[in-house]
Amino acid sequence: MDAFLVLSQSCVVTKTSVVGVFDLDNCTYNRRAAAFVNSVNPNSADDKLPLSFVITANNTILSGLSTRNIMKRFQSNATKYLHR
């Protein structure tokens, strides 16, 4: 059974599909990272100002969550982040 990572009320991905979680502010300082972020057509997880982006096996997702919060959710096995 796959575990899920909730990025917002409308965006859930499987944990096994996550390739990386990156801080948007830190990546824009690096020329190559900034070029990558600008070249992809990311899906937005929510309407908040994006703080991070998550690269999955199939997609790149902008998220209003900080990388710290995403990693806490990633490491947690709790279902408290699931919205019903």
Residue frames as qw, qx, qy, qz and C-alpha x, y, z in Angstrom:
[[0.000, 0.889, 0.458, 0.000, 0.00, 0.00, 0.00],
 [0.414, 0.446, -0.017, 0.793, 1.38, 3.40, -0.98],
 [0.279, -0.620, -0.402, 0.613, 1.72, 6.16, 1.58],
 [0.269, 0.788, 0.364, 0.417, 0.58, 9.61, 0.53],
 [0.352, -0.220, -0.160, 0.895, 2.01, 13.09, 0.93],
 [0.094, 0.849, 0.520, 0.018, -0.56, 15.86, 1.22],
 [0.410, 0.095, 0.075, 0.904, 0.70, 19.12, -0.29],
 [0.262, -0.029, 0.072, -0.962, -2.64, 20.96, -0.03],
 [0.598, 0.200, 0.549, -0.549, -6.35, 20.24, 0.19],
 [0.768, 0.538, 0.043, -0.345, -6.40, 19.54, -3.53],
 [0.549, 0.633, -0.545, 0.003, -2.97, 17.98, -4.11],
 [0.777, -0.414, 0.463, -0.101, -1.88, 14.56, -2.88],
 [0.572, 0.564, -0.584, -0.116, 1.03, 12.52, -4.24],
 [0.962, -0.214, -0.156, 0.070, 2.40, 9.11, -3.37],
 [0.443, -0.807, 0.353, 0.168, 5.55, 9.23, -1.28],
 [0.763, -0.080, 0.521, 0.374, 7.28, 6.77, -3.59],
 [0.542, 0.695, 0.324, 0.343, 6.85, 9.15, -6.55],
 [0.142, -0.983, 0.081, 0.088, 8.70, 12.04, -4.84],
 [0.781, 0.378, -0.135, 0.479, 12.13, 12.66, -6.34],
 [0.441, 0.010, -0.294, 0.848, 12.98, 15.83, -4.41],
 [0.175, -0.895, -0.408, 0.043, 11.71, 18.75, -2.36],
 [0.523, 0.180, 0.003, 0.833, 13.37, 22.12, -2.97],
 [0.133, -0.719, -0.318, 0.603, 13.21, 25.58, -1.41],
 [0.473, 0.770, 0.341, 0.260, 12.23, 28.06, -4.09],
 [0.108, -0.982, 0.147, 0.059, 14.23, 30.96, -2.60],
 [0.563, -0.536, 0.550, 0.306, 17.44, 28.95, -2.43],
 [0.682, 0.246, 0.601, 0.336, 17.05, 27.59, -5.94],
 [0.372, 0.897, 0.219, 0.092, 16.56, 30.95, -7.59],
 [0.259, -0.859, 0.359, 0.255, 20.09, 31.98, -6.56],
 [0.530, -0.209, 0.730, 0.379, 21.57, 29.16, -8.60],
 [0.314, 0.437, -0.373, -0.756, 21.46, 29.93, -12.32],
 [0.236, 0.050, -0.917, -0.316, 20.86, 26.31, -13.40],
 [0.007, 0.375, 0.859, -0.348, 18.16, 25.74, -10.79],
 [0.249, 0.534, 0.195, -0.784, 16.43, 28.99, -11.72],
 [0.317, 0.310, -0.609, -0.658, 16.52, 27.98, -15.40],
 [0.145, -0.137, -0.978, -0.055, 15.00, 24.61, -14.51],
 [0.111, 0.481, 0.662, -0.564, 12.19, 26.16, -12.44],
 [0.297, 0.539, -0.066, -0.785, 11.42, 28.60, -15.26],
 [0.243, 0.259, -0.770, -0.530, 11.52, 25.89, -17.93],
 [0.045, -0.249, -0.966, 0.051, 9.04, 23.47, -16.38],
 [0.395, -0.376, -0.285, -0.788, 5.34, 24.05, -16.40],
 [0.116, -0.017, -0.871, 0.477, 4.63, 23.29, -12.75],
 [0.412, -0.595, -0.591, -0.356, 1.23, 22.65, -11.29],
 [0.111, -0.442, 0.407, -0.792, 0.35, 24.76, -8.30],
 [0.295, -0.233, -0.898, 0.226, -0.78, 22.86, -5.21],
 [0.130, -0.742, -0.576, 0.316, -2.67, 25.88, -3.86],
 [0.221, 0.884, 0.231, 0.340, -3.22, 29.61, -4.25],
 [0.509, -0.803, 0.067, 0.302, -0.55, 30.64, -1.74],
 [0.246, 0.856, -0.449, -0.072, 2.71, 32.23, -2.76],
 [0.955, 0.094, -0.262, 0.101, 4.94, 29.26, -3.58],
 [0.409, -0.804, 0.430, -0.047, 7.69, 28.59, -1.05],
 [0.432, -0.354, 0.812, 0.172, 8.91, 25.30, -2.46],
 [0.720, 0.342, -0.339, -0.500, 8.55, 22.89, -5.31],
 [0.700, -0.193, 0.680, -0.104, 8.25, 19.12, -5.32],
 [0.428, 0.432, -0.654, -0.450, 9.54, 17.05, -8.20],
 [0.798, -0.033, 0.539, -0.266, 7.75, 13.73, -8.62],
 [0.512, -0.036, 0.767, 0.385, 8.27, 10.99, -11.16],
 [0.331, 0.558, 0.682, 0.338, 5.57, 12.56, -13.35],
 [0.009, -0.897, -0.321, -0.303, 5.29, 16.20, -12.39],
 [0.351, 0.084, -0.338, 0.869, 6.69, 19.33, -10.78],
 [0.304, -0.759, -0.555, -0.153, 4.40, 20.92, -8.19],
 [0.094, 0.459, -0.265, 0.843, 4.68, 24.38, -6.66],
 [0.525, -0.527, -0.659, 0.111, 3.68, 24.43, -3.00],
 [0.185, -0.809, 0.047, -0.556, 2.82, 27.11, -0.47],
 [0.839, -0.541, -0.013, 0.055, 4.31, 24.88, 2.24],
 [0.063, -0.826, 0.560, 0.023, 7.87, 25.30, 3.40],
 [0.625, 0.334, -0.706, -0.006, 10.33, 22.49, 2.72],
 [0.057, -0.246, 0.794, -0.553, 10.48, 21.90, 6.48],
 [0.648, 0.078, 0.379, -0.656, 6.71, 21.29, 6.67],
 [0.802, 0.340, -0.351, -0.342, 6.77, 19.05, 3.62],
 [0.426, 0.354, -0.805, 0.210, 9.59, 16.97, 5.08],
 [0.326, -0.135, 0.692, -0.630, 7.73, 16.66, 8.41],
 [0.789, 0.215, 0.128, -0.562, 4.73, 15.38, 6.51],
 [0.678, 0.436, -0.574, -0.145, 6.91, 13.09, 4.43],
 [0.225, 0.310, -0.848, 0.366, 8.50, 11.51, 7.52],
 [0.474, -0.066, 0.537, -0.695, 5.19, 11.20, 9.36],
 [0.112, -0.131, -0.953, -0.248, 3.06, 8.11, 9.09],
 [0.183, 0.399, 0.616, -0.654, 0.13, 9.91, 10.70],
 [0.178, 0.527, 0.707, 0.437, -3.10, 10.55, 8.83],
 [0.105, -0.707, -0.392, 0.580, -3.65, 13.95, 10.49],
 [0.041, -0.406, 0.324, 0.854, -2.74, 15.70, 7.25],
 [0.063, 0.286, 0.846, 0.445, -5.43, 13.95, 5.23],
 [0.314, 0.120, 0.129, -0.933, -8.38, 16.23, 4.52],
 [0.145, 0.313, 0.938, 0.043, -11.84, 14.74, 4.40]]
